[in-house]
Amino acid sequence: MVSTRLHNSLLTRRHLLVAGLGLPLCAGTVQGQTDSSAAMSSPLVKRPLQFPHDLGSHPDTAIEWWYVTGELQAADRRFGFQLTFFRSRVPSTQSMQSAFAAKQLIFAHAAVTDVAGKRLLHDQRIARSSGVPGVDLAHASDADTDVQLRDWSLVRLSNHYQARANGSDFAFELALQETQPLMLQGDQGLSRKGPQPEQASFYYSLPQLAVTGDLTLAGKAMAVTGRAWLDHEWSQSIMPPQAVGWDWIGMNLNDGSALTAFRLRDKAGGTVWAGGSWRAPGVALPVVFGPDQVVFTPERFWKSAASGTTYPVQWSVDVPAGPAGANIAQRFTVRTVIDNQELDSSRSTEAIYWEGLSELLDAQGQPVGQGYLEMTGYAKPLSL
């Protein structure tokens, strides 16, 4: 789901970002907004996804992201990690011939959760992409997964994905090996995010990725292993107008199952739309959840000292499928590993959101998996 996530803030700040990068505004903000509205009025049409082409960028769509999260182990220490690349199309520059025209903006967020230290380390970057080789500081290939922003990257190689990022006090270089086929979300890859047809994304996931590599903290490198989850989505328009944010989980279960669940919230905390999927190990197709089959109920709250925002950091999540793919109602508990995993991305997308390593417990309170929880729209509403 991640960042249906941040297109809202990307569009509202487009003119500021372009100006901040020293880029021409061309026909101006009014024309850009008109072009953007026209592009977003054309809903995505269901089609068979084709790979490896659809692993790459879709520059004619308004927003796209590649989102990797996971748990890492180093000796007796436990960590979470996140690396996300966002691509945002700039409508007003598409007709420009200059090699320096920002046809796309590429944003990247990276974070490491240090469980023992009870801290979150994170960083963010932004650069333009004109599509002209040798000019850009960032690019996203349309042939396969190959996204780079200076020395940060997510690339699919012959037999694995490679993820690299570094911040002021952390760095990681990780190999992500597929252990299961990719999982199409929604209706064979077209995932509805609201009652209107245009409120949808193309969306697939790669759960249960086996991770090896190195994590560096404060200049000290350590070998790590773990499990990760990769999401890739692209869209023209997603959030219904009454939605202010979303809650989302992507969980790798210990038995090899994969669970996705999300809901879009209104300002009163009610559910505007919901969905998700469950795939049991060894099963080709997931069980897909309808909008009335997923229920998020907050159970515990935490208030950020940095932003003053209050987030639910423990949830019960009801879905219509569970272990072995049984088509019966299941209730899980999602519990954060540490509460303080709030990310302030004000320097890139202007959003403040919560995203972090969490555990999944069954109805008896036993841990059955781990993954990431994301919550947006709590600090302030996200609106197109």
C-alpha positions as CSV (number, residue, x, y, z in Angstrom):
1,M,0.0,0.0,0.0
2,V,2.8,2.3,1.1
3,S,2.7,5.2,-0.1
4,T,-0.5,5.7,-2.0
5,R,0.7,7.2,0.2
6,L,2.5,10.3,-0.5
7,H,1.2,11.4,-3.8
8,N,-1.0,13.8,-2.0
9,S,1.9,15.8,-0.5
10,L,3.9,15.4,-3.7
11,L,1.3,17.2,-5.8
12,T,0.5,19.9,-3.3
13,R,4.2,20.8,-3.0
14,R,5.2,20.3,-6.7
15,H,5.9,23.9,-7.4
16,L,8.0,24.3,-4.3
17,L,10.0,21.2,-5.0
18,V,10.6,22.2,-8.6
19,A,11.7,25.7,-7.5
20,G,13.9,24.2,-4.8
21,L,15.7,22.1,-7.3
22,G,16.3,25.2,-9.5
23,L,13.9,24.0,-12.2
24,P,11.7,26.2,-14.4
25,L,8.0,26.3,-13.6
26,C,7.2,26.5,-17.4
27,A,3.5,27.2,-18.0
28,G,3.0,27.8,-14.3
29,T,1.3,26.2,-11.4
30,V,-2.2,26.7,-12.8
31,Q,-1.4,24.8,-16.0
32,G,0.4,22.1,-14.1
33,Q,-2.6,21.5,-11.8
34,T,-5.0,21.4,-14.8
35,D,-2.8,18.9,-16.6
36,S,-2.5,16.8,-13.4
37,S,-6.3,16.8,-12.9
38,A,-6.8,15.7,-16.5
39,A,-4.3,12.9,-16.1
40,M,-5.9,11.7,-12.9
41,S,-9.4,11.7,-14.3
42,S,-8.5,8.7,-16.6
43,P,-8.8,5.6,-14.4
44,L,-6.5,2.6,-14.8
45,V,-7.9,-0.2,-16.9
46,K,-7.5,-3.8,-15.9
47,R,-5.0,-5.6,-18.0
48,P,-2.6,-8.6,-17.5
49,L,0.6,-7.5,-15.9
50,Q,3.6,-8.4,-17.9
51,F,7.0,-9.2,-16.3
52,P,9.7,-8.2,-16.2
53,H,8.4,-5.0,-18.0
54,D,5.9,-4.2,-15.2
55,L,8.7,-4.6,-12.6
56,G,10.0,-1.3,-14.0
57,S,8.7,2.3,-14.0
58,H,5.5,3.5,-15.6
59,P,6.3,7.2,-16.2
60,D,2.9,8.0,-17.8
61,T,1.2,7.4,-14.4
62,A,1.1,10.1,-11.8
63,I,2.7,8.3,-8.9
64,E,4.7,5.1,-8.3
65,W,6.7,3.5,-5.5
66,W,8.9,0.6,-4.7
67,Y,8.8,-0.2,-1.1
68,V,11.0,-2.7,0.8
69,T,10.7,-3.5,4.5
70,G,12.0,-6.3,6.7
71,E,13.5,-7.7,9.8
72,L,17.2,-8.3,10.2
73,Q,19.2,-10.3,12.7
74,A,22.9,-9.7,13.6
75,A,24.2,-12.1,16.3
76,D,21.8,-11.4,19.2
77,R,20.6,-8.0,17.9
78,R,17.4,-7.4,16.0
79,F,16.7,-4.6,13.5
80,G,14.0,-3.4,11.1
81,F,14.8,-1.7,7.8
82,Q,12.9,0.2,5.2
83,L,13.8,1.6,1.8
84,T,11.2,3.4,-0.5
85,F,11.6,5.1,-3.8
86,F,8.8,7.3,-5.0
87,R,8.4,8.6,-8.6
88,S,6.1,11.6,-9.2
89,R,5.3,12.8,-12.7
90,V,5.5,16.6,-13.2
91,P,2.7,17.3,-15.8
92,S,3.8,20.9,-16.7
93,T,7.3,19.8,-17.9
94,Q,6.3,16.9,-20.2
95,S,6.4,18.9,-23.4
96,M,9.8,20.6,-22.6
97,Q,12.8,19.6,-24.8
98,S,15.5,20.7,-22.4
99,A,17.7,17.9,-20.9
100,F,17.4,19.7,-17.6
101,A,13.5,19.6,-17.5
102,A,12.3,17.7,-14.5
103,K,9.9,15.2,-16.2
104,Q,9.8,13.2,-13.0
105,L,10.8,13.8,-9.3
106,I,12.3,10.9,-7.5
107,F,12.1,10.8,-3.7
108,A,13.7,8.2,-1.4
109,H,13.2,7.3,2.3
110,A,15.4,4.9,4.2
111,A,15.2,3.9,7.9
112,V,16.6,1.4,10.4
113,T,14.9,0.4,13.6
114,D,17.4,-0.5,16.3
115,V,15.3,-2.6,18.6
116,A,17.8,-2.9,21.5
117,G,18.5,0.8,21.4
118,K,14.8,1.6,21.1
119,R,15.5,4.2,18.3
120,L,14.7,4.9,14.7
121,L,17.4,6.1,12.3
122,H,16.2,7.6,9.1
123,D,17.1,9.8,6.1
124,Q,15.5,11.1,2.9
125,R,16.5,12.4,-0.5
126,I,15.1,14.0,-3.6
127,A,16.3,14.6,-7.2
128,R,14.9,15.3,-10.6
129,S,14.8,13.0,-13.6
130,S,14.7,14.3,-17.2
131,G,15.1,10.9,-18.8
132,V,18.3,12.0,-20.5
133,P,21.3,9.7,-19.7
134,G,24.3,11.4,-18.1
135,V,22.3,14.3,-16.8
136,D,20.1,13.0,-14.0
137,L,21.0,12.3,-10.4
138,A,18.1,9.9,-10.3
139,H,16.4,7.5,-12.6
140,A,13.8,4.7,-12.8
141,S,14.1,2.2,-15.6
142,D,11.0,1.3,-17.5
143,A,12.4,-2.1,-18.4
144,D,12.9,-3.7,-15.0
145,T,13.3,-2.8,-11.4
146,D,16.3,-0.4,-11.5
147,V,15.7,2.8,-9.4
148,Q,18.6,5.0,-8.3
149,L,19.0,8.3,-6.5
150,R,22.7,9.1,-6.3
151,D,24.2,6.2,-4.3
152,W,20.9,4.8,-3.1
153,S,19.4,2.1,-5.2
154,L,17.0,-0.8,-5.6
155,V,18.0,-3.1,-8.6
156,R,16.9,-6.5,-9.8
157,L,19.9,-8.5,-10.8
158,S,19.9,-12.0,-12.4
159,N,18.9,-13.9,-9.3
160,H,18.1,-11.4,-6.6
161,Y,17.3,-7.7,-5.7
162,Q,20.0,-5.4,-4.4
163,A,19.1,-2.6,-1.9
164,R,21.6,0.1,-0.9
165,A,21.1,3.2,1.2
166,N,23.1,5.2,3.7
167,G,22.3,8.0,6.1
168,S,24.3,10.1,8.5
169,D,24.4,7.3,11.1
170,F,23.5,4.1,9.2
171,A,24.0,2.3,6.0
172,F,23.0,-1.1,4.5
173,E,23.7,-3.2,1.5
174,L,21.3,-6.1,1.2
175,A,20.6,-8.9,-1.2
176,L,16.9,-9.9,-1.4
177,Q,16.3,-13.4,-2.7
178,E,12.9,-14.5,-3.9
179,T,11.6,-17.7,-2.2
180,Q,8.0,-17.4,-3.5
181,P,6.3,-16.2,-6.7
182,L,5.2,-12.6,-6.8
183,M,1.6,-12.0,-5.4
184,L,-0.9,-10.0,-7.4
185,Q,-3.0,-7.8,-5.2
186,G,-6.7,-7.1,-5.7
187,D,-8.3,-8.2,-9.0
188,Q,-5.3,-9.9,-10.6
189,G,-3.1,-6.9,-9.9
190,L,-5.7,-4.0,-10.0
191,S,-6.2,-3.0,-6.4
192,R,-9.2,-0.9,-5.6
193,K,-8.7,1.9,-3.0
194,G,-12.2,3.4,-3.0
195,P,-15.7,3.2,-4.4
196,Q,-14.9,4.9,-7.7
197,P,-13.0,3.1,-10.5
198,E,-10.3,5.7,-10.7
199,Q,-9.4,5.1,-7.0
200,A,-7.2,2.1,-7.8
201,S,-3.6,1.1,-8.3
202,F,-1.7,-1.6,-10.1
203,Y,-0.2,-3.5,-7.2
204,Y,1.9,-6.6,-6.6
205,S,4.0,-7.9,-3.7
206,L,7.0,-10.1,-3.2
207,P,6.7,-11.6,0.4
208,Q,9.1,-13.9,2.2
209,L,12.3,-12.5,0.6
210,A,15.4,-14.0,2.1
211,V,17.9,-11.3,3.1
212,T,21.6,-11.4,3.5
213,G,24.1,-8.5,3.6
214,D,25.7,-5.9,5.8
215,L,24.3,-3.2,8.1
216,T,26.5,-0.4,9.4
217,L,25.7,1.7,12.5
218,A,28.0,4.4,13.8
219,G,30.7,3.2,11.4
220,K,30.6,-0.5,12.6
221,A,29.6,-3.0,10.0
222,M,27.8,-6.3,10.9
223,A,26.6,-9.2,8.8
224,V,22.8,-9.6,8.9
225,T,20.2,-12.1,7.7
226,G,16.4,-11.8,7.7
227,R,13.1,-11.7,5.8
228,A,11.7,-8.9,3.8
229,W,8.7,-7.8,1.8
230,L,8.6,-5.8,-1.5
231,D,5.6,-3.8,-2.7
232,H,5.4,-2.0,-6.1
233,E,2.4,0.2,-7.0
234,W,1.6,2.7,-9.6
235,S,-1.5,4.8,-10.1
236,Q,-3.3,8.0,-11.4
237,S,-5.5,8.6,-8.4
238,I,-6.2,6.6,-5.3
239,M,-7.6,8.2,-2.2
240,P,-11.4,9.0,-2.0
241,P,-12.0,12.7,-1.2
242,Q,-13.3,11.8,2.3
243,A,-10.2,9.9,3.2
244,V,-7.5,11.5,5.4
245,G,-5.0,8.7,5.6
246,W,-4.6,4.9,5.9
247,D,-3.5,2.0,8.1
248,W,-1.6,-0.9,6.3
249,I,0.2,-4.0,7.3
250,G,2.4,-6.4,5.3
251,M,3.3,-9.5,7.3
252,N,5.6,-12.5,6.7
253,L,4.3,-15.4,8.8
254,N,6.6,-18.0,10.3
255,D,4.9,-20.8,8.3
256,G,5.6,-19.1,5.0
257,S,2.2,-17.4,4.6
258,A,1.8,-13.7,3.6
259,L,-0.8,-11.3,5.0
260,T,-1.7,-7.9,3.6
261,A,-4.5,-5.7,5.1
262,F,-5.3,-2.0,4.8
263,R,-8.0,0.5,5.3
264,L,-8.5,4.2,4.3
265,R,-9.8,6.4,7.1
266,D,-12.1,9.4,7.3
267,K,-11.5,12.3,9.8
268,A,-13.7,10.6,12.4
269,G,-11.6,7.4,12.2
270,G,-14.2,5.4,10.3
271,T,-13.3,3.1,7.4
272,V,-13.8,4.5,3.9
273,W,-12.4,1.5,2.1
274,A,-10.5,-1.6,3.1
275,G,-8.9,-4.6,1.5
276,G,-6.0,-7.0,1.5
277,S,-5.1,-10.6,0.9
278,W,-3.8,-13.9,2.4
279,R,-1.6,-16.4,0.7
280,A,-0.8,-19.7,2.3
281,P,2.6,-21.4,1.6
282,G,2.7,-23.4,-1.6
283,V,-0.5,-21.8,-2.9
284,A,-0.3,-19.9,-6.2
285,L,-3.2,-17.5,-5.8
286,P,-4.1,-15.4,-2.7
287,V,-7.4,-15.1,-0.9
288,V,-8.5,-11.6,-1.7
289,F,-10.4,-9.6,0.9
290,G,-13.5,-7.5,0.1
291,P,-13.9,-3.9,1.4
292,D,-16.3,-5.1,4.1
293,Q,-14.2,-8.0,5.3
294,V,-11.3,-6.2,7.0
295,V,-11.7,-4.5,10.4
296,F,-8.9,-2.5,12.2
297,T,-9.6,-1.9,15.9
298,P,-7.1,0.2,17.9
299,E,-6.1,-1.3,21.2
300,R,-3.2,0.9,22.5
301,F,-1.9,4.4,21.7
302,W,1.4,6.3,21.8
303,K,2.0,10.0,21.6
304,S,5.1,11.3,19.7
305,A,7.1,13.8,21.7
306,A,8.5,15.2,18.4
307,S,5.3,16.0,16.6
308,G,2.7,15.7,19.3
309,T,0.8,13.2,17.2
310,T,-1.0,10.2,18.7
311,Y,-0.8,6.9,16.9
312,P,-2.4,3.5,17.6
313,V,0.6,1.2,18.2
314,Q,-1.4,-2.0,18.8
315,W,-4.3,-3.2,16.7
316,S,-6.6,-6.1,16.4
317,V,-7.2,-6.9,12.7
318,D,-10.0,-9.1,11.6
319,V,-9.7,-10.8,8.2
320,P,-11.7,-13.6,6.5
321,A,-8.8,-16.0,6.1
322,G,-6.0,-17.4,8.2
323,P,-3.5,-20.3,8.6
324,A,-3.5,-22.7,5.7
325,G,-5.7,-20.3,3.8
326,A,-8.8,-21.3,5.8
327,N,-11.7,-19.3,4.5
328,I,-13.0,-18.5,8.0
329,A,-12.8,-15.3,10.1
330,Q,-9.5,-14.8,11.8
331,R,-8.4,-12.2,14.4
332,F,-4.8,-11.1,14.7
333,T,-3.0,-8.7,16.9
334,V,-0.5,-6.3,15.4
335,R,2.0,-5.1,18.1
336,T,4.8,-2.6,17.5
337,V,8.3,-3.8,18.4
338,I,9.1,-0.2,19.7
339,D,6.6,2.6,19.8
340,N,8.8,5.4,18.5
341,Q,9.0,4.7,14.7
342,E,7.6,8.0,13.5
343,L,9.2,9.4,10.3
344,D,9.3,13.1,9.6
345,S,9.8,13.6,5.8
346,S,9.2,17.3,5.8
347,R,12.3,17.9,3.7
348,S,10.9,15.8,0.8
349,T,7.2,15.0,0.9
350,E,6.1,17.2,3.8
351,A,4.4,14.2,5.4
352,I,4.9,13.0,9.0
353,Y,3.8,9.3,9.3
354,W,4.4,6.2,11.4
355,E,6.1,3.2,9.8
356,G,7.9,0.5,11.6
357,L,8.7,-3.1,12.5
358,S,5.8,-4.9,14.2
359,E,4.9,-8.4,15.3
360,L,1.8,-10.4,14.4
361,L,0.1,-12.5,17.1
362,D,-2.7,-15.1,16.7
363,A,-5.9,-15.2,18.7
364,Q,-4.2,-16.9,21.5
365,G,-1.5,-14.2,21.8
366,Q,1.3,-16.3,20.3
367,P,3.7,-14.7,17.8
368,V,3.1,-16.0,14.3
369,G,5.0,-13.5,12.1
370,Q,6.5,-10.1,11.7
371,G,6.5,-7.3,9.2
372,Y,5.7,-3.6,8.9
373,L,2.8,-1.4,10.0
374,E,2.3,2.0,8.3
375,M,-0.1,4.7,9.5
376,T,-0.6,8.0,7.7
377,G,-2.9,11.0,8.1
378,Y,-2.6,11.2,11.9
379,A,-0.4,14.2,12.1
380,K,-2.5,16.1,9.5
381,P,-4.9,15.0,6.7
382,L,-3.5,14.1,3.4
383,S,-5.6,15.6,0.6
384,L,-5.3,15.9,-3.2
